[in-house]
Amino acid sequence: MEIRPILASLLRSKTGAILIAAQIALTLAIISNALYIVKDRLDRSARPSGIDEANTFYLFFAAGGSLPDAEAMQKRDVELLKAIPGVTHAAWVNQYPMGQSGWGLSLTTRPDDPSSGLGAAAYFTPDTVTEAFGSKFVEGRDFTADEVEVVDPETGQVGADVVIVTKQLAGRLWPDDASVVGKTVHLGSGEGSRPMRVVGVIDQLISPFAQANENAYSSFIMPVRHKVSASSLIVRTEPGQLDRVMRAAEDQLAAVRDDRVLIFNDTAEDRRAQRYQGEKSVAGMLLAVTIGLLVVTGSGIVGLASLWVTQRRKQIGVRRALGARRFDILRYFLVENAMISTVGIVLGIALALGLNQLLVSKLELPRLPLEYLGFGMLTLFGLGILAVYGPAWRAAAVPPAIATRSA
């Protein structure tokens, strides 16, 4: 088929073609970036936490003031929980993975340089890391009972002689070292810094804040019992026992004393859902926008193609009278649409890359992978063919006799 007649026809009525090409360009730019953001948000919300979420729950009781027996209360709470049938491990901890609030402290390997500190999530527990979180060790060992330090927040600062770090944090602190067990890291900097010896490295333990970037796994654990009046507990159960154990744990701890109140009793999966609710909402909204744009673009192509068929009925009849087959008429409109789509897609690629550059600078998103542009191109080409096929088929059905009718 001759391309020149189609191009000449488009140039004679270029307004509609320009509008469709612009719509395709805008749609490509938006949907390619939107789908990438959707994948980024969904991948982020599916990141592993480093704990057995399906069988873990968090309990938090708060007291109205300072309790003189805070240390004994913490120990008794853990003993009561461990005695419940179906509980595999229980521990007092200061904060929870994906809890959305908690401690963040600074570690450094150069205490004389105040600017060298790296912020990380600071977990502490008087129990072993294996018991508290069920974490997998990459290197080194767990804490021992004689390494636990009891810290009164009114008289002392939190710290310990030993520490366990995540693999991600170890890579930030010692980027060139394959093994970090035995190395010294400082809590804080300057004269008040506390040196700690690394005794173990665990694979993963996500922070309470579950940040967007990889620093979400920058966590460390100290063997510390913090003498506070809050019963902040993490409990792991046997498979299938979670709901029953949660009810029993709440009832038993509530009955043991009446000078504190239950703040929450949540599963780890509930906390994940709460933490990533925003990401999933954004993903859902962008998917709706993407579908809406594709519907609007497809409707625009259908409308324009239908208008052109109506305007060209006599021209189509003449071509049929001169021997053009239905296939030739159908192909004409499909090629015409492909030419418009190509122009729109070329413009859309440039616009998509420009929009992605803006998102990279403002929202710290990674650069748009080329496969998303390719997917967008194929989607819009396919949409264009499907949208124009109906009007093109009606055009192919115009009888040759229409050429003999007056306009």
RODO-2510 file (C-alpha; in nm, 4 decimals, decimal comma):
residues 407
     n   res          X          Y          Z
     1     m     0,0000     0,0000     0,0000
     2     e     0,1158     0,3528    -0,0799
     3     i     0,1982     0,5469     0,2358
     4     r     0,1960     0,8827     0,0567
     5     p    -0,1832     0,8966    -0,0064
     6     i    -0,2500     0,8169     0,3598
     7     l    -0,0039     1,0835     0,4731
     8     a    -0,1575     1,3380     0,2336
     9     s    -0,5033     1,2603     0,3694
    10     l    -0,3818     1,3049     0,7279
    11     l    -0,2199     1,6388     0,6459
    12     r    -0,5478     1,7659     0,4990
    13     s    -0,7297     1,6941     0,8270
    14     k    -0,4441     1,7039     1,0701
    15     t    -0,6212     1,8410     1,3783
    16     g    -0,7780     1,5102     1,4749
    17     a    -0,4596     1,3171     1,4026
    18     i    -0,2536     1,5581     1,6156
    19     l    -0,4969     1,5263     1,9055
    20     i    -0,4873     1,1462     1,8941
    21     a    -0,1058     1,1424     1,8670
    22     a    -0,0814     1,3808     2,1640
    23     q    -0,3217     1,1656     2,3636
    24     i    -0,1183     0,8530     2,2880
    25     a     0,2041     1,0324     2,3873
    26     l     0,0578     1,1507     2,7167
    27     t    -0,0905     0,8101     2,7906
    28     l     0,2384     0,6322     2,7208
    29     a     0,4320     0,8734     2,9424
    30     i     0,1903     0,8337     3,2309
    31     i     0,1179     0,4613     3,2199
    32     s     0,4821     0,3543     3,1825
    33     n     0,5818     0,5579     3,4872
    34     a     0,2642     0,4704     3,6764
    35     l     0,3093     0,0961     3,6266
    36     y     0,6711     0,1218     3,7379
    37     i     0,5646     0,3061     4,0534
    38     v     0,2965     0,0415     4,1128
    39     k     0,5552    -0,2363     4,0901
    40     d     0,7934    -0,0426     4,3150
    41     r     0,5217     0,0061     4,5792
    42     l     0,4030    -0,3549     4,5659
    43     d     0,7587    -0,4902     4,5801
    44     r     0,8253    -0,2659     4,8785
    45     s     0,5148    -0,3862     5,0620
    46     a     0,6138    -0,7500     4,9998
    47     r     0,9672    -0,7215     5,1379
    48     p     1,0561    -0,9863     5,3966
    49     s     1,0874    -0,8638     5,7532
    50     g     1,3307    -1,1243     5,8809
    51     i     1,0818    -1,2735     6,1292
    52     d     0,8198    -1,5490     6,1139
    53     e     0,5264    -1,3162     6,0521
    54     a     0,2630    -1,5859     6,0067
    55     n     0,3159    -1,7078     6,3650
    56     t     0,4171    -1,3885     6,5461
    57     f     0,2226    -1,1265     6,7403
    58     y     0,3026    -0,8186     6,9456
    59     l     0,1650    -0,7281     7,2895
    60     f     0,2009    -0,3874     7,4499
    61     f     0,0817    -0,2932     7,7991
    62     a     0,1432     0,0576     7,9331
    63     a     0,1405     0,1727     8,2958
    64     g     0,0159     0,5085     8,4177
    65     g     0,3505     0,5912     8,5775
    66     s     0,6815     0,4451     8,6832
    67     l     0,6556     0,0999     8,8397
    68     p     0,9121     0,0065     9,1059
    69     d     0,9100    -0,3585     8,9998
    70     a     0,9496    -0,3011     8,6248
    71     e     1,2325    -0,5520     8,5867
    72     a     1,0488    -0,8246     8,7772
    73     m     0,7313    -0,7506     8,5802
    74     q     0,9106    -0,7958     8,2476
    75     k     1,0545    -1,1302     8,3566
    76     r     0,7204    -1,2530     8,4918
    77     d     0,5363    -1,1543     8,1730
    78     v     0,7774    -1,3549     7,9616
    79     e     0,7500    -1,6566     8,1925
    80     l     0,3690    -1,6439     8,1777
    81     l     0,3738    -1,6270     7,7992
    82     k     0,6173    -1,9159     7,7636
    83     a     0,3903    -2,1304     7,9813
    84     i     0,0941    -2,0929     7,7449
    85     p     0,0486    -2,4070     7,5297
    86     g     0,1363    -2,3336     7,1692
    87     v     0,3973    -2,0653     7,2441
    88     t     0,7408    -2,1473     7,1044
    89     h     0,9230    -1,8286     7,2091
    90     a     0,8479    -1,5038     7,3905
    91     a     1,0694    -1,2091     7,4719
    92     w     1,0665    -0,8527     7,5955
    93     v     1,1808    -0,6101     7,3242
    94     n     1,1911    -0,2324     7,3016
    95     q     1,0298    -0,2105     6,9557
    96     y     0,8810    -0,4163     6,6764
    97     p     0,9628    -0,4734     6,3100
    98     m     0,7255    -0,2548     6,1026
    99     g     0,5854    -0,1084     6,4260
   100     q     0,6120     0,2447     6,2767
   101     s     0,7655     0,3953     6,5912
   102     g     1,0738     0,3206     6,7922
   103     w     1,4411     0,3786     6,8493
   104     g     1,6971     0,4931     6,5978
   105     l     2,0583     0,5426     6,7090
   106     s     2,3887     0,6235     6,5402
   107     l     2,6798     0,3822     6,4929
   108     t     3,0261     0,4636     6,3674
   109     t     3,3631     0,3017     6,3179
   110     r     3,5314     0,6443     6,3564
   111     p     3,4185     0,7903     6,6902
   112     d     3,6511     1,0905     6,6502
   113     d     3,4517     1,2052     6,3455
   114     p     3,1020     1,3243     6,4498
   115     s     2,9858     1,3277     6,0885
   116     s     3,0655     0,9591     6,0309
   117     g     2,7657     0,8183     6,2183
   118     l     2,5174     0,5946     6,0385
   119     g     2,1597     0,5944     6,1609
   120     a     2,0113     0,2508     6,2263
   121     a     1,7198     0,0899     6,4064
   122     a     1,8265     0,0023     6,7616
   123     y     1,6637    -0,3110     6,9015
   124     f     1,7422    -0,4358     7,2495
   125     t     1,6268    -0,7402     7,4372
   126     p     1,7500    -0,9348     7,7415
   127     d     1,6703    -1,2580     7,5587
   128     t     1,8623    -1,4172     7,2753
   129     v     1,8114    -1,2879     6,9233
   130     t     1,7059    -1,6344     6,8140
   131     e     1,4408    -1,6428     7,0838
   132     a     1,3193    -1,2870     7,0365
   133     f     1,3080    -1,2624     6,6572
   134     g     1,3942    -1,6040     6,5189
   135     s     1,6621    -1,4411     6,3032
   136     k     1,9018    -1,6424     6,0885
   137     f     2,2710    -1,5951     6,1601
   138     v     2,5064    -1,5363     5,8702
   139     e     2,8133    -1,5216     6,0902
   140     g     2,9040    -1,5367     6,4589
   141     r     2,6878    -1,6256     6,7558
   142     d     2,3938    -1,5212     6,9688
   143     f     2,4086    -1,3356     7,3007
   144     t     2,4846    -1,5129     7,6270
   145     a     2,3067    -1,4450     7,9564
   146     d     2,6102    -1,2816     8,1193
   147     e     2,6299    -1,0217     7,8381
   148     v     2,2906    -0,8715     7,9228
   149     e     2,3027    -0,5238     8,0767
   150     v     2,0198    -0,3837     8,2875
   151     v     1,9716    -0,0131     8,2189
   152     d     1,7557     0,2207     8,4250
   153     p     1,6500     0,5088     8,1949
   154     e     1,6531     0,7483     8,4904
   155     t     2,0160     0,6821     8,5815
   156     g     2,1947     0,5477     8,2745
   157     q     2,2186     0,5469     7,8985
   158     v     2,1414     0,2470     7,6826
   159     g     2,4502     0,0586     7,5688
   160     a     2,6258    -0,2766     7,5787
   161     d     2,9675    -0,4323     7,5351
   162     v     2,8547    -0,6554     7,2470
   163     v     2,6197    -0,6118     6,9547
   164     i     2,4641    -0,8090     6,6708
   165     v     2,4171    -0,6321     6,3370
   166     t     2,2282    -0,7121     6,0191
   167     k     2,4149    -0,8030     5,7027
   168     q     2,3020    -0,4791     5,5387
   169     l     2,4295    -0,2637     5,8259
   170     a     2,7589    -0,4529     5,8337
   171     g     2,8034    -0,3733     5,4653
   172     r     2,7487    -0,0024     5,5340
   173     l     2,9901     0,0064     5,8282
   174     w     3,2630    -0,2095     5,6732
   175     p     3,2006    -0,2100     5,2961
   176     d     3,5317    -0,3783     5,2108
   177     d     3,5337    -0,6537     5,4733
   178     a     3,3964    -1,0029     5,4213
   179     s     3,3870    -1,0785     5,7950
   180     v     3,2987    -0,8306     6,0703
   181     v     3,2743    -1,0547     6,3774
   182     g     3,5204    -0,9280     6,6368
   183     k     3,5298    -0,5743     6,4980
   184     t     3,4482    -0,2733     6,7140
   185     v     3,1723    -0,0272     6,6424
   186     h     3,0863     0,2764     6,8536
   187     l     2,7434     0,3819     6,9736
   188     g     2,7538     0,7578     6,9177
   189     s     3,0711     0,9613     6,8661
   190     g     3,3076     1,1752     7,0662
   191     e     3,4039     1,1251     7,4298
   192     g     3,0661     0,9802     7,5222
   193     s     3,0712     0,7064     7,2594
   194     r     3,0307     0,3448     7,3695
   195     p     3,2524     0,0822     7,2008
   196     m     3,0786    -0,2451     7,1225
   197     r     3,2235    -0,5670     6,9863
   198     v     3,0340    -0,7368     6,7045
   199     v     2,9624    -1,0973     6,8009
   200     g     2,7170    -1,1892     6,5283
   201     v     2,5626    -1,0949     6,1942
   202     i     2,2029    -1,1842     6,1074
   203     d     2,0578    -1,1994     5,7594
   204     q     1,7622    -0,9599     5,7907
   205     l     1,5657    -0,7631     6,0475
   206     i     1,3577    -0,4818     5,9072
   207     s     1,3344    -0,1582     6,1032
   208     p     1,0158    -0,0355     6,2738
   209     f     0,9945     0,2340     6,0080
   210     a     1,0506     0,0002     5,7093
   211     q     1,1966     0,2830     5,5017
   212     a     1,1560     0,2933     5,1269
   213     n     1,5241     0,2269     5,0547
   214     e     1,7527    -0,0605     5,1443
   215     n     1,8420     0,1078     5,4747
   216     a     1,5204    -0,0439     5,6065
   217     y     1,7424    -0,3388     5,6975
   218     s     2,0010    -0,1294     5,8817
   219     s     1,9329    -0,2670     6,2291
   220     f     2,1363    -0,3736     6,5291
   221     i     2,0491    -0,5530     6,8529
   222     m     2,1986    -0,5009     7,1961
   223     p     2,1597    -0,7394     7,4953
   224     v     1,9845    -0,4817     7,7142
   225     r     1,6995    -0,5000     7,9610
   226     h     1,5493    -0,1531     7,9732
   227     k     1,3798    -0,0990     8,3109
   228     v     1,0695     0,0750     8,1824
   229     s     0,7128     0,0194     8,2941
   230     a     0,5928    -0,0773     7,9467
   231     s     0,5459    -0,4449     7,8735
   232     s     0,6582    -0,4586     7,5125
   233     l     0,6486    -0,8233     7,4115
   234     i     0,6978    -1,0318     7,0997
   235     v     0,5526    -1,3823     7,0921
   236     r     0,5954    -1,6644     6,8428
   237     t     0,3589    -1,9600     6,8278
   238     e     0,3292    -2,2998     6,6720
   239     p     0,1638    -2,2981     6,3270
   240     g    -0,2142    -2,2679     6,3512
   241     q    -0,2087    -2,1583     6,7166
   242     l    -0,1781    -1,7803     6,6698
   243     d    -0,5378    -1,6694     6,7339
   244     r    -0,5881    -1,8913     7,0376
   245     v    -0,2555    -1,7906     7,1934
   246     m    -0,3225    -1,4197     7,1346
   247     r    -0,6486    -1,4404     7,3318
   248     a    -0,4911    -1,6445     7,6112
   249     a    -0,1907    -1,4131     7,6374
   250     e    -0,4068    -1,1022     7,6623
   251     d    -0,6300    -1,2573     7,9273
   252     q    -0,3448    -1,3872     8,1433
   253     l    -0,1356    -1,0687     8,1365
   254     a    -0,4400    -0,8504     8,2004
   255     a    -0,5354    -1,0630     8,5008
   256     v    -0,1949    -1,0638     8,6652
   257     r    -0,2114    -0,6934     8,7595
   258     d    -0,4540    -0,4034     8,7261
   259     d    -0,2130    -0,1066     8,7183
   260     r    -0,1551    -0,1145     8,3431
   261     v    -0,3673    -0,1066     8,0299
   262     l    -0,3483    -0,2996     7,7035
   263     i    -0,2537    -0,0684     7,4145
   264     f    -0,2517    -0,3278     7,1373
   265     n    -0,2424    -0,6980     7,0659
   266     d    -0,1574    -0,7227     6,6956
   267     t    -0,0223    -0,9876     6,4646
   268     a     0,2931    -0,9117     6,2700
   269     e     0,0874    -0,9416     5,9520
   270     d    -0,1530    -0,6755     6,0839
   271     r     0,1400    -0,4443     6,1419
   272     r     0,2638    -0,5089     5,7895
   273     a    -0,0793    -0,4212     5,6493
   274     q    -0,0887    -0,0997     5,8526
   275     r     0,2651    -0,0006     5,7564
   276     y     0,2131    -0,0545     5,3842
   277     q    -0,1441     0,0670     5,3572
   278     g    -0,0272     0,3887     5,1939
   279     e     0,1857     0,2088     4,9350
   280     k    -0,1021    -0,0193     4,8378
   281     s    -0,3428     0,2736     4,8162
   282     v    -0,1056     0,4562     4,5821
   283     a    -0,0675     0,1421     4,3708
   284     g    -0,4444     0,0981     4,3477
   285     m    -0,4975     0,4630     4,2543
   286     l    -0,2322     0,4503     3,9832
   287     l    -0,3783     0,1299     3,8403
   288     a    -0,7182     0,3006     3,8223
   289     v    -0,5598     0,6018     3,6495
   290     t    -0,3847     0,3708     3,4025
   291     i    -0,7041     0,1852     3,3157
   292     g    -0,8935     0,5151     3,2852
   293     l    -0,6332     0,6619     3,0503
   294     l    -0,6372     0,3530     2,8294
   295     v    -1,0180     0,3649     2,8106
   296     v    -1,0159     0,7360     2,7249
   297     t    -0,7431     0,6900     2,4628
   298     g    -0,9199     0,3920     2,3064
   299     s    -1,2491     0,5847     2,3006
   300     g    -1,0763     0,8766     2,1321
   301     i    -0,9367     0,6536     1,8583
   302     v    -1,2763     0,4901     1,8033
   303     g    -1,4485     0,8277     1,7853
   304     l    -1,2028     0,9757     1,5379
   305     a    -1,1979     0,6642     1,3188
   306     s    -1,5807     0,6572     1,3135
   307     l    -1,5880     1,0235     1,2137
   308     w    -1,3442     0,9644     0,9308
   309     v    -1,5433     0,6667     0,8055
   310     t    -1,8567     0,8821     0,7948
   311     q    -1,6774     1,1635     0,6146
   312     r    -1,5185     0,9284     0,3595
   313     r    -1,8096     0,7034     0,2737
   314     k    -1,8296     0,8244    -0,0835
   315     q    -1,4508     0,8053    -0,1253
   316     i    -1,4584     0,4494     0,0070
   317     g    -1,7433     0,3643    -0,2336
   318     v    -1,5391     0,4983    -0,5271
   319     r    -1,2426     0,2847    -0,4285
   320     r    -1,4683    -0,0193    -0,3998
   321     a    -1,6160     0,0563    -0,7433
   322     l    -1,2635     0,0746    -0,8874
   323     g    -1,1839    -0,2716    -0,7593
   324     a    -1,0575    -0,2209    -0,4013
   325     r    -1,1272    -0,5209    -0,1842
   326     r    -1,2679    -0,5067     0,1661
   327     f    -0,9273    -0,6084     0,2922
   328     d    -0,7727    -0,3054     0,1161
   329     i    -1,0133    -0,0668     0,2912
   330     l    -0,9560    -0,2354     0,6260
   331     r    -0,5805    -0,2198     0,5795
   332     y    -0,5968     0,1492     0,4869
   333     f    -0,7482     0,2491     0,8189
   334     l    -0,5216     0,0185     1,0170
   335     v    -0,2095     0,1624     0,8523
   336     e    -0,3400     0,5151     0,9027
   337     n    -0,3856     0,4458     1,2722
   338     a    -0,0423     0,2836     1,2940
   339     m     0,1177     0,5982     1,1506
   340     i    -0,0601     0,8193     1,4040
   341     s     0,0283     0,5786     1,6864
   342     t     0,3946     0,5736     1,5826
   343     v     0,4203     0,9500     1,6012
   344     g     0,2443     0,9505     1,9369
   345     i     0,4678     0,6749     2,0733
   346     v     0,7892     0,8494     1,9669
   347     l     0,6730     1,1652     2,1413
   348     g     0,5528     0,9570     2,4374
   349     i     0,8949     0,7960     2,4871
   350     a     1,0588     1,1372     2,5139
   351     l     0,7843     1,2578     2,7469
   352     a     0,8062     0,9411     2,9615
   353     l     1,1814     0,9780     3,0071
   354     g     1,1389     1,3443     3,0975
   355     l     0,8670     1,2617     3,3505
   356     n     1,0792     0,9862     3,5002
   357     q     1,3702     1,2267     3,5398
   358     l     1,1402     1,4576     3,7359
   359     l     1,0234     1,1698     3,9567
   360     v     1,3826     1,0583     4,0163
   361     s     1,4813     1,4055     4,1354
   362     k     1,1698     1,4733     4,3453
   363     l     1,0648     1,1330     4,4806
   364     e     1,3978     0,9445     4,4759
   365     l     1,2574     0,6776     4,2450
   366     p     1,4936     0,4576     4,0435
   367     r     1,5227     0,5285     3,6723
   368     l     1,2552     0,3821     3,4489
   369     p     1,3642     0,0455     3,3027
   370     l     1,3333     0,0256     2,9243
   371     e     1,1036    -0,2761     2,9437
   372     y     0,8283    -0,0538     3,0811
   373     l     0,8550     0,1681     2,7762
   374     g     0,8443    -0,1411     2,5564
   375     f     0,5369    -0,2708     2,7366
   376     g     0,3693     0,0687     2,7003
   377     m     0,4495     0,0835     2,3300
   378     l     0,3040    -0,2625     2,2647
   379     t    -0,0020    -0,1855     2,4762
   380     l    -0,0807     0,1340     2,2857
   381     f    -0,0147    -0,0240     1,9457
   382     g    -0,2493    -0,3076     2,0391
   383     l    -0,5051    -0,0649     2,1796
   384     g    -0,4936     0,1383     1,8593
   385     i    -0,5524    -0,1688     1,6422
   386     l    -0,8410    -0,2902     1,8562
   387     a    -0,9979     0,0553     1,8760
   388     v    -0,9838     0,1226     1,5019
   389     y    -1,0795    -0,2258     1,3913
   390     g    -1,4550    -0,1792     1,4402
   391     p    -1,4833     0,1471     1,2422
   392     a    -1,2433     0,0081     0,9784
   393     w    -1,4591    -0,3037     0,9380
   394     r    -1,7671    -0,0873     0,8907
   395     a    -1,5748     0,1117     0,6288
   396     a    -1,4838    -0,2092     0,4467
   397     a    -1,8514    -0,2960     0,4342
   398     v    -1,9446     0,0236     0,2402
   399     p    -2,0951    -0,0964    -0,0926
   400     p    -1,9556     0,0254    -0,4270
   401     a    -2,2993     0,1683    -0,5125
   402     i    -2,2442     0,4496    -0,2597
   403     a    -2,0162     0,6120    -0,5199
   404     t    -2,3151     0,6792    -0,7473
   405     r    -2,5118     0,8655    -0,4820
   406     s    -2,5055     1,2418    -0,4527
   407     a    -2,3313     1,3959    -0,1565
***
